[in-house]
C-alpha cells in the first residue's frame, strides 16, 4: 500500500507540473467523484481532467448524494466504503429518485458481495482497487458512448411484447415504460439485435462492456437477472454452459 500511495504522489506532482489548471475543463461534461481516500480522489481527478472532463470531488457519502442531485453530472464514480453514506446506498437512492446517471463503483478486491449488490441496485460497472486510472477513464468514456446511442440511433427493435427505441433510449413492455440503466439498456439492445442467436458471456462482455473484467463473467449474470426482472417477460433465455439469447 505504501508503494501505491508513493506512486500516486509522484504521478500527481508530475501531472500538476504539466497540466496546471486542467481540473477546470468541462469540454466533455462533469464527472462526480465520491471517494474518501484523498490521494486516490486526486489521482482520478487528474486523469479525468487530462481527458477533457470537468471534475467535482466529494469525500463523504451524504455530500456525494447531494452533489449528484444538485449538479446532474454526466457520470459518477463512487467508492463503496464511504463515511456518512455507503456507495451502494447512494446508487439505491439515485435510482429510486429516477436518476439513471451512469455510475461506476470503486471496490476492494474482497468486496464481491458489495459489488454484486451495487450492480443489482443499478450501478453500471465497477472497478476494483488498486486500479489503473487510465482504465477507469476508458470505462467512463465507454459508458458515455453507450449512453449516447449507436450510429443507427433511429432504429426501433421489437421482440414479443418488448419494444426498444434507440433514439429515445426507451424500453416498453406492452406499452408500459421500463427504466433501465445504461448498461442494462445496451445489453438488451445487443441481444435483440440478433434474436435467437446465443451469445457467450465473453462475447457480451466484449460487445456491451468493451472489455473483460478481471472478476470474470458474474457481471453479465447479474445484469441479465436485473433485465429479466424489470421486463417481467420470459424474453432472455439461458443456454446452459454457453450463454444467453433473446427469444420471444
C-alpha contacts under 8 A as a table, 3 or more apart, distances in Angstrom:
res1	aa1	res2	aa2	distance
1	X	4	X	5.03
1	X	5	X	6.42
2	X	5	X	5.32
2	X	6	X	6.11
3	X	6	X	5.01
3	X	7	X	6.12
4	X	7	X	5.14
4	X	8	X	6.24
4	X	130	X	7.98
5	X	8	X	4.86
5	X	9	X	6.12
5	X	39	X	7.12
6	X	9	X	5.14
6	X	10	X	6.32
7	X	10	X	5.20
7	X	11	X	6.11
8	X	11	X	5.14
8	X	12	X	6.03
8	X	39	X	6.62
8	X	40	X	7.27
8	X	43	X	6.52
9	X	12	X	5.19
9	X	13	X	6.22
9	X	39	X	7.26
10	X	13	X	5.25
10	X	14	X	6.23
11	X	14	X	5.17
11	X	15	X	6.01
11	X	43	X	7.62
12	X	15	X	4.99
12	X	16	X	6.11
12	X	42	X	7.37
12	X	43	X	6.23
12	X	46	X	7.14
13	X	16	X	5.19
13	X	17	X	6.43
14	X	17	X	5.29
14	X	18	X	6.41
15	X	18	X	5.20
15	X	19	X	5.60
15	X	20	X	7.50
15	X	46	X	6.95
16	X	19	X	5.27
16	X	20	X	4.97
16	X	21	X	7.85
17	X	20	X	5.98
19	X	22	X	5.37
19	X	50	X	7.29
21	X	24	X	6.11
22	X	25	X	5.72
22	X	46	X	7.62
22	X	49	X	5.49
22	X	50	X	6.27
22	X	52	X	7.99
23	X	45	X	6.77
23	X	46	X	6.58
23	X	48	X	7.88
23	X	49	X	4.71
23	X	50	X	7.51
23	X	53	X	7.68
23	X	54	X	6.14
23	X	55	X	6.25
24	X	49	X	7.23
24	X	54	X	5.65
24	X	55	X	7.17
25	X	49	X	6.16
25	X	52	X	5.70
25	X	53	X	5.71
25	X	54	X	4.78
25	X	55	X	7.87
26	X	29	X	5.02
26	X	30	X	6.02
26	X	52	X	6.30
26	X	53	X	4.95
26	X	54	X	3.94
26	X	55	X	7.70
27	X	52	X	5.50
27	X	53	X	5.97
27	X	54	X	7.13
28	X	52	X	5.73
28	X	53	X	4.91
28	X	54	X	7.13
29	X	53	X	5.56
29	X	54	X	5.82
29	X	73	X	7.08
29	X	74	X	5.94
30	X	53	X	5.89
30	X	54	X	4.40
30	X	55	X	5.45
30	X	56	X	7.15
30	X	73	X	4.99
30	X	74	X	5.73
30	X	75	X	7.25
31	X	53	X	6.69
31	X	54	X	6.14
31	X	55	X	4.98
31	X	56	X	6.42
31	X	73	X	5.39
31	X	74	X	5.85
31	X	75	X	5.05
31	X	76	X	5.65
31	X	77	X	7.45
32	X	55	X	5.98
32	X	56	X	5.01
32	X	57	X	6.01
32	X	58	X	7.78
32	X	64	X	7.85
32	X	67	X	7.70
32	X	68	X	7.08
32	X	73	X	6.08
32	X	75	X	6.43
32	X	76	X	4.67
32	X	77	X	6.17
33	X	41	X	7.00
33	X	44	X	7.87
33	X	45	X	7.66
33	X	55	X	7.15
33	X	56	X	6.15
33	X	57	X	4.75
33	X	58	X	6.31
33	X	64	X	7.82
33	X	76	X	5.91
33	X	77	X	4.76
33	X	78	X	5.98
34	X	41	X	7.61
34	X	57	X	5.82
34	X	58	X	4.81
34	X	59	X	5.59
34	X	60	X	6.84
34	X	61	X	6.94
34	X	64	X	5.62
34	X	76	X	7.70
34	X	77	X	6.20
34	X	78	X	4.75
34	X	79	X	6.13
35	X	38	X	6.99
35	X	40	X	7.39
35	X	41	X	5.61
35	X	57	X	7.43
35	X	58	X	6.48
35	X	59	X	5.03
35	X	60	X	7.21
35	X	78	X	6.29
35	X	79	X	5.29
35	X	82	X	7.01
36	X	41	X	7.30
36	X	58	X	7.47
36	X	59	X	4.14
36	X	60	X	6.23
36	X	79	X	7.72
36	X	82	X	6.18
36	X	83	X	7.42
37	X	40	X	5.57
37	X	41	X	6.23
37	X	59	X	7.38
38	X	41	X	4.90
38	X	42	X	5.98
38	X	59	X	7.42
39	X	42	X	5.12
39	X	43	X	6.20
40	X	43	X	5.06
40	X	44	X	6.21
41	X	44	X	5.20
41	X	45	X	6.08
41	X	57	X	7.05
42	X	45	X	4.98
42	X	46	X	6.11
43	X	46	X	5.08
43	X	47	X	6.38
43	X	133	X	7.32
44	X	47	X	5.34
44	X	48	X	6.11
44	X	133	X	6.15
45	X	48	X	5.30
45	X	49	X	6.01
45	X	55	X	6.06
45	X	56	X	7.90
45	X	57	X	7.60
46	X	49	X	5.30
46	X	50	X	6.15
47	X	50	X	5.07
47	X	51	X	6.44
47	X	133	X	6.50
47	X	134	X	6.95
47	X	137	X	7.03
48	X	51	X	5.15
48	X	52	X	6.63
48	X	53	X	5.49
48	X	54	X	7.47
48	X	55	X	7.08
48	X	137	X	6.13
49	X	52	X	5.09
49	X	53	X	4.85
49	X	54	X	5.95
49	X	55	X	6.62
50	X	53	X	7.35
51	X	137	X	7.76
57	X	64	X	7.97
58	X	61	X	7.73
58	X	63	X	6.29
58	X	64	X	5.42
58	X	67	X	7.91
59	X	63	X	7.44
59	X	64	X	7.25
59	X	82	X	7.62
59	X	83	X	7.93
60	X	63	X	5.32
60	X	64	X	6.01
60	X	82	X	6.06
60	X	83	X	5.40
60	X	84	X	5.89
60	X	85	X	7.17
61	X	64	X	4.91
61	X	65	X	6.23
61	X	82	X	5.56
61	X	83	X	5.90
61	X	84	X	5.12
61	X	85	X	4.27
61	X	86	X	5.99
61	X	87	X	6.68
61	X	90	X	7.09
62	X	65	X	5.24
62	X	66	X	6.27
62	X	84	X	5.59
62	X	85	X	5.48
63	X	66	X	5.07
63	X	67	X	6.11
64	X	67	X	5.04
64	X	68	X	6.22
64	X	90	X	7.91
65	X	68	X	5.08
65	X	69	X	6.33
65	X	90	X	5.91
65	X	94	X	7.79
66	X	69	X	5.17
66	X	70	X	6.08
67	X	70	X	4.97
67	X	71	X	5.62
67	X	72	X	7.73
68	X	71	X	5.52
68	X	72	X	5.44
68	X	73	X	6.51
68	X	76	X	7.82
69	X	72	X	5.90
72	X	101	X	7.87
73	X	76	X	6.86
73	X	101	X	7.36
74	X	101	X	6.40
74	X	102	X	7.23
74	X	144	X	7.66
75	X	101	X	5.72
75	X	102	X	4.95
75	X	103	X	5.94
75	X	104	X	7.96
75	X	140	X	7.29
75	X	144	X	7.70
76	X	101	X	7.18
76	X	102	X	6.31
76	X	103	X	4.75
76	X	104	X	6.26
77	X	103	X	5.87
77	X	104	X	4.84
77	X	105	X	5.88
77	X	106	X	7.07
78	X	87	X	5.82
78	X	103	X	7.11
78	X	104	X	6.23
78	X	105	X	4.89
78	X	106	X	5.88
79	X	82	X	6.43
79	X	86	X	7.85
79	X	87	X	5.59
79	X	105	X	5.57
79	X	106	X	4.39
79	X	107	X	6.24
80	X	86	X	5.52
80	X	87	X	4.00
80	X	88	X	6.00
80	X	105	X	6.44
80	X	106	X	6.09
80	X	107	X	5.86
80	X	114	X	7.57
81	X	86	X	5.57
81	X	87	X	6.42
81	X	107	X	7.65
82	X	85	X	5.98
82	X	86	X	4.98
82	X	87	X	6.42
83	X	86	X	6.79
85	X	89	X	6.54
85	X	90	X	6.96
86	X	89	X	5.34
86	X	90	X	6.51
87	X	90	X	5.00
87	X	91	X	6.42
87	X	105	X	7.34
88	X	91	X	5.18
88	X	92	X	6.20
88	X	114	X	7.51
88	X	117	X	7.24
88	X	118	X	5.21
88	X	121	X	7.26
89	X	92	X	4.88
89	X	93	X	6.11
90	X	93	X	5.32
90	X	94	X	6.16
91	X	94	X	5.14
91	X	95	X	6.18
91	X	103	X	7.55
91	X	118	X	7.25
91	X	121	X	6.54
91	X	122	X	6.54
91	X	123	X	6.45
92	X	95	X	5.39
92	X	96	X	6.12
92	X	121	X	5.50
92	X	122	X	7.06
93	X	96	X	5.01
93	X	97	X	6.20
94	X	97	X	5.22
94	X	98	X	6.47
94	X	99	X	5.05
94	X	100	X	7.14
95	X	98	X	5.01
95	X	99	X	5.17
95	X	100	X	6.00
95	X	121	X	7.69
95	X	122	X	6.74
96	X	99	X	7.39
100	X	180	X	7.75
100	X	181	X	5.89
100	X	182	X	7.55
101	X	181	X	7.91
102	X	123	X	7.16
102	X	124	X	6.02
102	X	143	X	6.89
102	X	144	X	7.75
102	X	181	X	7.15
102	X	182	X	6.35
103	X	123	X	5.19
103	X	124	X	5.43
103	X	125	X	6.74
104	X	123	X	6.27
104	X	124	X	5.92
104	X	125	X	4.76
104	X	126	X	5.04
104	X	127	X	7.14
104	X	140	X	7.85
105	X	115	X	7.73
105	X	118	X	7.47
105	X	123	X	6.93
105	X	125	X	6.34
105	X	126	X	4.41
105	X	127	X	6.21
106	X	126	X	5.79
106	X	127	X	5.04
106	X	128	X	5.83
106	X	129	X	6.87
107	X	111	X	6.36
107	X	114	X	7.92
107	X	115	X	6.94
107	X	126	X	7.08
107	X	127	X	6.26
107	X	128	X	4.81
107	X	129	X	5.97
108	X	111	X	5.45
108	X	128	X	5.44
108	X	129	X	5.14
108	X	130	X	7.72
109	X	112	X	7.20
109	X	128	X	5.62
109	X	129	X	6.32
111	X	114	X	5.27
111	X	115	X	6.16
112	X	115	X	4.97
112	X	116	X	6.19
113	X	116	X	5.29
113	X	117	X	6.10
114	X	117	X	4.94
114	X	118	X	5.96
115	X	118	X	5.09
115	X	119	X	6.36
115	X	126	X	7.04
116	X	119	X	5.16
116	X	120	X	6.15
116	X	219	X	7.67
116	X	222	X	7.04
117	X	120	X	5.01
117	X	121	X	6.13
118	X	121	X	5.13
118	X	122	X	6.47
118	X	123	X	5.52
119	X	122	X	5.18
119	X	123	X	4.63
119	X	124	X	6.49
119	X	125	X	7.10
119	X	219	X	7.78
119	X	222	X	6.89
119	X	223	X	7.11
120	X	123	X	7.20
120	X	222	X	6.68
120	X	223	X	7.34
120	X	226	X	6.49
122	X	181	X	6.36
123	X	126	X	7.68
123	X	181	X	7.57
124	X	181	X	6.63
124	X	182	X	6.68
124	X	183	X	5.43
124	X	184	X	7.72
125	X	183	X	7.91
127	X	131	X	6.84
127	X	136	X	7.27
128	X	131	X	6.08
131	X	135	X	7.56
131	X	136	X	7.55
132	X	135	X	5.19
132	X	136	X	6.42
133	X	136	X	4.95
133	X	137	X	6.30
134	X	137	X	5.19
134	X	138	X	6.21
135	X	138	X	4.93
135	X	139	X	6.22
136	X	139	X	5.12
136	X	140	X	6.35
137	X	140	X	5.05
137	X	141	X	6.26
138	X	141	X	5.13
138	X	142	X	6.15
139	X	142	X	4.96
139	X	143	X	6.14
140	X	143	X	5.19
140	X	144	X	6.31
141	X	144	X	5.21
141	X	145	X	6.15
142	X	145	X	5.13
142	X	146	X	6.25
142	X	209	X	7.53
142	X	210	X	7.24
143	X	146	X	5.22
143	X	147	X	6.18
143	X	182	X	7.28
143	X	183	X	7.61
144	X	147	X	4.91
144	X	148	X	6.20
145	X	148	X	5.16
145	X	149	X	6.64
145	X	150	X	7.91
146	X	149	X	5.19
146	X	150	X	6.85
146	X	182	X	6.97
146	X	183	X	7.82
146	X	186	X	6.99
147	X	182	X	5.76
149	X	152	X	7.98
149	X	153	X	5.79
149	X	166	X	6.53
149	X	167	X	7.08
149	X	169	X	7.51
150	X	153	X	5.34
150	X	166	X	7.78
152	X	155	X	5.89
152	X	166	X	8.00
153	X	166	X	5.17
153	X	167	X	4.84
154	X	165	X	7.49
154	X	166	X	6.03
154	X	167	X	4.98
155	X	165	X	6.54
155	X	166	X	5.76
155	X	167	X	6.99
156	X	163	X	7.11
156	X	164	X	5.65
156	X	165	X	4.58
156	X	166	X	6.06
156	X	167	X	7.99
157	X	163	X	5.80
157	X	164	X	5.04
157	X	165	X	6.53
157	X	166	X	7.96
157	X	189	X	7.71
157	X	192	X	6.70
157	X	193	X	7.25
158	X	161	X	7.44
158	X	162	X	5.59
158	X	163	X	4.38
158	X	164	X	6.18
158	X	192	X	7.47
159	X	162	X	5.32
159	X	163	X	6.64
159	X	192	X	7.10
159	X	195	X	7.90
159	X	247	X	7.58
159	X	248	X	6.00
160	X	235	X	7.80
160	X	248	X	5.15
161	X	172	X	7.97
161	X	173	X	5.24
161	X	174	X	5.04
161	X	233	X	7.92
162	X	171	X	7.09
162	X	172	X	5.78
162	X	173	X	4.58
162	X	174	X	6.61
162	X	231	X	7.87
163	X	171	X	5.67
163	X	172	X	5.28
163	X	173	X	6.45
163	X	175	X	7.91
164	X	169	X	7.40
164	X	170	X	5.91
164	X	171	X	4.51
164	X	172	X	6.65
164	X	189	X	7.19
165	X	168	X	5.60
165	X	169	X	5.65
165	X	170	X	5.21
165	X	171	X	6.31
166	X	169	X	4.79
166	X	170	X	6.80
167	X	170	X	7.91
169	X	185	X	7.57
170	X	177	X	7.20
170	X	178	X	7.50
170	X	179	X	7.73
171	X	177	X	5.84
171	X	178	X	5.51
171	X	179	X	7.26
171	X	180	X	7.75
171	X	185	X	7.89
172	X	175	X	5.15
172	X	176	X	4.95
172	X	177	X	4.24
172	X	178	X	5.45
173	X	176	X	5.15
173	X	177	X	6.56
173	X	178	X	7.03
173	X	231	X	6.62
178	X	230	X	6.73
178	X	231	X	6.90
179	X	230	X	7.74
180	X	183	X	7.86
180	X	184	X	5.59
180	X	185	X	5.62
180	X	227	X	7.53
180	X	230	X	7.85
181	X	184	X	5.09
181	X	185	X	6.05
182	X	185	X	5.24
182	X	186	X	6.31
183	X	186	X	5.15
183	X	187	X	6.09
183	X	208	X	7.31
183	X	209	X	7.60
183	X	223	X	7.94
184	X	187	X	5.12
184	X	188	X	6.25
184	X	223	X	6.27
184	X	224	X	7.71
184	X	226	X	7.73
184	X	227	X	6.23
185	X	188	X	5.28
185	X	189	X	6.11
186	X	189	X	4.92
186	X	190	X	6.07
186	X	208	X	6.22
187	X	190	X	5.26
187	X	191	X	6.39
187	X	204	X	7.52
187	X	208	X	5.95
187	X	223	X	7.99
187	X	224	X	7.84
188	X	191	X	5.18
188	X	192	X	6.07
188	X	227	X	7.46
189	X	192	X	5.13
189	X	193	X	6.10
190	X	193	X	5.24
190	X	194	X	7.39
190	X	207	X	7.80
190	X	208	X	7.29
191	X	194	X	6.00
191	X	195	X	6.53
191	X	197	X	7.85
191	X	199	X	7.84
191	X	245	X	6.33
191	X	246	X	5.57
192	X	195	X	5.37
192	X	246	X	6.08
194	X	197	X	5.61
194	X	246	X	7.75
195	X	245	X	6.90
195	X	246	X	5.18
195	X	247	X	5.70
196	X	245	X	5.71
196	X	246	X	5.70
196	X	247	X	5.32
197	X	245	X	5.73
197	X	246	X	7.32
198	X	239	X	7.40
198	X	242	X	7.58
198	X	243	X	6.35
198	X	244	X	5.47
198	X	245	X	4.61
198	X	246	X	7.90
199	X	203	X	6.02
199	X	204	X	6.45
199	X	242	X	7.48
199	X	243	X	5.46
199	X	244	X	5.41
199	X	245	X	6.21
200	X	203	X	5.15
200	X	204	X	6.37
200	X	242	X	5.48
200	X	243	X	4.21
200	X	244	X	6.53
201	X	204	X	5.09
201	X	205	X	6.16
201	X	217	X	6.09
201	X	220	X	6.43
201	X	242	X	7.60
201	X	243	X	5.46
201	X	244	X	7.51
202	X	205	X	5.03
202	X	206	X	6.23
202	X	212	X	7.07
202	X	217	X	7.01
203	X	206	X	5.20
203	X	207	X	6.05
204	X	207	X	5.08
204	X	208	X	5.60
204	X	209	X	7.39
204	X	220	X	7.36
205	X	208	X	5.56
205	X	209	X	5.08
205	X	210	X	6.25
205	X	211	X	5.98
205	X	212	X	5.71
205	X	213	X	8.00
205	X	217	X	7.51
205	X	220	X	7.02
206	X	209	X	5.78
206	X	210	X	4.45
206	X	211	X	4.99
206	X	212	X	6.31
207	X	210	X	5.50
207	X	211	X	7.97
209	X	212	X	7.63
212	X	216	X	6.99
212	X	217	X	7.95
213	X	216	X	5.62
213	X	217	X	7.58
215	X	218	X	7.27
215	X	219	X	7.99
216	X	219	X	7.17
217	X	220	X	5.45
217	X	221	X	6.83
218	X	221	X	5.12
218	X	222	X	6.27
219	X	222	X	5.32
219	X	223	X	6.31
220	X	223	X	5.25
220	X	224	X	6.07
221	X	224	X	5.19
221	X	225	X	6.18
222	X	225	X	5.17
222	X	226	X	6.29
223	X	226	X	4.99
223	X	227	X	6.19
224	X	227	X	5.15
224	X	228	X	6.11
224	X	236	X	7.73
225	X	228	X	5.16
225	X	229	X	6.18
226	X	229	X	5.15
226	X	230	X	6.22
227	X	230	X	5.17
227	X	231	X	6.06
228	X	231	X	5.27
228	X	232	X	6.05
228	X	233	X	6.79
228	X	234	X	7.19
228	X	235	X	7.38
228	X	236	X	6.72
229	X	232	X	5.32
229	X	233	X	7.97
234	X	237	X	7.18
234	X	248	X	7.55
235	X	246	X	5.54
235	X	247	X	5.51
235	X	248	X	5.55
236	X	244	X	6.66
236	X	245	X	5.65
236	X	246	X	4.50
236	X	247	X	6.34
237	X	244	X	5.68
237	X	245	X	5.36
237	X	246	X	6.14
237	X	247	X	6.87
238	X	243	X	6.01
238	X	244	X	4.70
238	X	245	X	6.64
239	X	242	X	5.49
239	X	243	X	5.28
239	X	244	X	5.64
239	X	245	X	7.30
240	X	243	X	6.62
